[in-house]
Amino acid sequence: MKKFIVIAVIIVLSLILGTLSRSRSKIKTEFDVIVEVNSKEEIQGIHYEYYLDDTAVGGAKVLGYENKNVKVGEKLYLTFEDKMFPENANLNNLKIEIFIIETDQTETLASSIKIDANYGSTYNYVLTGDPANYTLKEK
């Protein structure tokens, strides 16, 4: 019985240590841009395109939970992983164009932001305004 308990404890500790190792390596291979939505109206989400030294690299959409509208005060997470960039890419001149997807599915350019990005970091922004004049500012 004692052997069984010792083996069970070793297995549990191995699982915990393995999870911690994966968490640490994940942090080193991605970074987040968090956009808090404080606009005057709900939006459907964000469409973003990103560039390195003005060369297009990729893009994606981030919609509200279960494709519902994003309410004022909610946050949208743009997670960038190392596999989304060319190998050994220099992220010091990352440009992200943020388009707001309105509830009628039209898109409006809100802002173009430049970040000297580092893996493991988080960059926080706040979206304010309305379709006629969105503003995205660093928090």
Helices and strands as residue ranges (DSSP letters): H 2-27, E 30-37, E 45-52, E 55-63, G 65-67, E 75-81, G 82-84, G 91-93, E 94-101, E 107-115, E 122-128, E 135-138
